[in-house]
Each structure stands twice: as structure tokens, then as C-alpha cells.
Amino acid sequence: MRDDAFIHANNAKQLWHPMAHPGDLQSNAPVVIASAEGSTITDSAGHTTVDAVGGLWCANLGYSNEAVKAAVAEQMQVLPYYSAFGGTTNAPAIEAAHAVTDFFAADGMVRAFFTSGGSDSVETALRLARQYHRLRGAPTRTKFLSLKKGYHGTHFGGASVNGNNRFRTAYEPLLPGCFHIPAPYPYRNPFNETDPARLAQLIAQSMEDEIAFQGASTIAAFIMEPILGAGGVLPPHESFMPLMREICDRHGILLIADEVITGFGRTGDWSGSRHWGVKPDMMTTAKGITSAYFPVGACLIGEKVAETFESDQSGEAAIYHGYTYSAHPVGAAAVTACLAETVRLDLKTNAKARGAQLYAGAKALKAEFGVVGDIRGGHGLMTALELVSDRSSKTPMDAAGMNRVHKATYNAGTMTRIGGNNIMMSPPLIITEDEVHHVLSSLRTGLASL
Ligand SMILES: Cc1ncc(COP(=O)(O)O)c(C=O)c1O
């Protein structure tokens, strides 16, 4: 490895970073994260902070899980890679598929299609949804419905169902046939409805209206995050996902739950769908599937979809889609070890307790600081503070203000994530009570800097 001087001289010079302006980063170099332990990270200047971002909503086990590290290291020695395209497979992938379908059996998932991450998993689910309808003799069902404010990754398919124009505009035109309905976001919505239950009803009506307008026989699937993450942590009312399930069923539309963030315990339950008592037709996962120790995702397939593909006699059910790293043996070893650790450490129970603590503390900060317009959370370890420069007009806090809070919070010992005018937190699911206290105290310092 080159020395520190080389690293700093070349920081952001040759490397273009995701979700950033390459020119800005050349003058405002990103923080170099040098090491990590437990729920903390240390930068190259030696400053250690609690990682309230969990890497990127993904390091559920924190950074020191020896079981996952050992599984990856051992598999690397035995078989670092082999293709799973028609004709060959590998033992770790067979074991991982067994483990992950077992993990999500209560959600009705029976098959796994491995990918390299969340965007890949979404792409897989959208494709399988179209093919499913073709196999059932309904080839006109090609359109997709989704929620505004939703985030479904960055492939053209996923970006097309995304509900935030920040990830869309520069890359348009996107996939035709994708339509969006309002988000379950009581603080801001086109109905000016602040009651979450009534808002759920109004969105259900919008969904019905859109289906009637498009024609149900043209719609393949509806995709939603059980709790919207990157859009600013938007937990819908408990009636919302069951309502969407009922509407989809009535119109023959597949329900895809994008569980890339909400899967594996983050919501206080093993999946976001289970949190709301809903069984989707497919689930897209990544992140917590390996706690981010190796890039893996999985599209999980429910009974109805699996049966349609597996029993097909038309010759059209081969899946001509997949990735070089689908069912990667090292990734698969990481999946099996990570799931075992996730269950052994009962991450969902800690996520629920520490999530309640973080949410209560964030609400106290709202009472203390006028710039906090809205607090969202209360369903596991996903919490957001939405900052405004004026509470009555709800004017979003500008970028300079957000950056100031972020920096002051970091200097006070906590890494947070800024998305628009939201401070978002999704720490490792192993975070301790003391560490959550520390996060809240750093946030207080951050907010006081405004
Ligand atoms: C709900 C959801 N879906 C899909 C993705 C895309 O995952 P990836 O960045 O691994 O491609 C993300 C990423 O944050 C996500 O939050």
C-alpha cells in the first residue's frame, strides 16, 4: 500500500465517486476512512466516530464480525470463483440459497436468484415480473407502478421506478411504462393530509385511479420499499402495505417488496414486509445479506411466481438474465455466515430497542431545536431528522446549513448521512445503548452549530 502522502495527494484525482460531483471532490476531498471496529470508523487523521450510517444502511453486524471474515477468507482459498451460468454451480451457493429462502420462508419466499447488489436485484425482479406474465399468457402486462420518493437503485429499470428526480433527470429518457403514485409522507404530500391512516387511504385511491387509467391488463408489478429509506426514512401507516397488497391482488399485479434496506432485521422484524404483515410476490435484497463484507444481492421469489416458471411447458421460461457474479462462491459463503450471525445475535431485537431509543432522542431534539421540522422513525434502526429554515413555511434547510450540521456532528464524534434536507441514520444493528446516547449528543452539537 502506498504511503499517506500519496493517498492524500491523489484523493479524488483519478477516482470518480458515486453520487458526487467529481470536480467538487477535487477541491473538497472526501474523508478517507482508514479502519473500523464494532460500530465505529476511524479516518486517516485518526478521528474515531460512531458510524450512524452503518456504511450505507448495510453494515448490520458492524465491522468486527470474525465469523463472516473467516468464511470469506476460507472460501477464497478453496474456490475464489466459478460461473453459475447454465451447467455449473458451487456448494456455497446451494447452501446460501437454502439459508436465505429459509430466512424468508415466513414471507412466502421459496427461491433465490443471486446478484451483485441491490440495483441488480431490482433489475432481476422487474424482468422476472414481465416474464411471469408472458408465461401466463398476459404479454401486455409490461408496466410498473411505484411510489414517489422511493429508491430502487441506479440501473435504468430501477431508476425508472425511482421516485426522486435527483436520480432521474440527468439520465432521461428512462424506461417507458413506469408510473408513480404519491408517497406515504404526512409532512409533505399533495393532499395536505397529516394523518398517516387517512393519507394511506388517499394514496390507495390514487393507486386505483392510476390502475383504472392505465388498464390493469397492462401492469406487471408494483414495487415499494416497506419503509422508504433513501427518500428520507418514510415509514407508512401500518394499514398502507396491506392496502397495496389487496389492490395488487384484486388487479393481478405482482407486489415486489424492495427490502434492500429493510431486510435482515433493520425494522425490528426480519423483513419490512413481515413488519407490516404482508407477503409479497418477490423481494429484492442486498446490503445486510452479507453485512456488506462482500457485494451480494438476491432477488427472492415467492411460490406463485416460482410455480409459474418451474411448471412451464412453453419453452419460454429460461431466464436469459444474470450476472457474472451471480452465485459467486465467496459471496455465497459470506451470505451463509452472515445469516447465521444475524440470527445468533438476534439483530432484530436490538434494532427494535435501540431504534426506539434513537427515535425518542430525535424527538427530544425536535422539541429543543426549531430547525427540526419533522422526525421519522420508530420502526427499528432507521431514523431521519428533516431540517427546515422556517418551521411554519417548512422551507427546506439549504445545502450550506446541512453541511454545517453534518461537519459539526462528525467533529463531535458521529458520522451521519445527508440526503437533501434530511439527516438520515441507519447504524449497525449491534449498536449499544451508550453509542446511541453518543450519537444523540453529537447531533445536539451539530444542530447547535446552526
Ligand atoms: C431500497 C433500495 N433498493 C435498491 C438499492 C440499490 O442497491 P445498490 O446500491 O446495492 O445497487 C438501494 C440502495 O441503497 C436501496 O436502498
The ligand as an SDF file (V2000), in Angstrom:
LIG
                    3D

 16 16  0  0  0  0  0  0  0  0999 V2000
  -34.3760    0.1950   -1.3660 C   0  0  0  0  0  0  0  0  0  0  0  0
  -33.1490    0.1240   -2.2220 C   0  0  0  0  0  0  0  0  0  0  0  0
  -33.1950   -0.5560   -3.3730 N   0  0  0  0  0  0  0  0  0  0  0  0
  -32.1150   -0.6680   -4.1690 C   0  0  0  0  0  0  0  0  0  0  0  0
  -30.9160   -0.0800   -3.8090 C   0  0  0  0  0  0  0  0  0  0  0  0
  -29.7280   -0.2120   -4.7030 C   0  0  0  0  0  0  0  0  0  0  0  0
  -28.7750   -1.0210   -4.1150 O   0  0  0  0  0  0  0  0  0  0  0  0
  -27.2400   -0.9970   -4.6210 P   0  0  0  0  0  0  0  0  0  0  0  0
  -26.7140    0.3640   -4.2490 O   0  0  0  0  0  0  0  0  0  0  0  0
  -26.6130   -2.1310   -3.8490 O   0  0  0  0  0  0  0  0  0  0  0  0
  -27.2360   -1.2350   -6.0680 O   0  0  0  0  0  0  0  0  0  0  0  0
  -30.8210    0.6340   -2.6120 C   0  0  0  0  0  0  0  0  0  0  0  0
  -29.5680    1.2670   -2.2160 C   0  0  0  0  0  0  0  0  0  0  0  0
  -29.4730    1.9950   -1.2560 O   0  0  0  0  0  0  0  0  0  0  0  0
  -31.9750    0.7470   -1.7990 C   0  0  0  0  0  0  0  0  0  0  0  0
  -31.9450    1.4450   -0.6690 O   0  0  0  0  0  0  0  0  0  0  0  0
  1  2  1  0
  2  3  1  0
  2 15  2  0
  3  4  2  0
  4  5  1  0
  5  6  1  0
  5 12  2  0
  6  7  1  0
  7  8  1  0
  8  9  2  0
  8 10  1  0
  8 11  1  0
 12 13  1  0
 12 15  1  0
 13 14  2  0
 15 16  1  0
M  END
$$$$
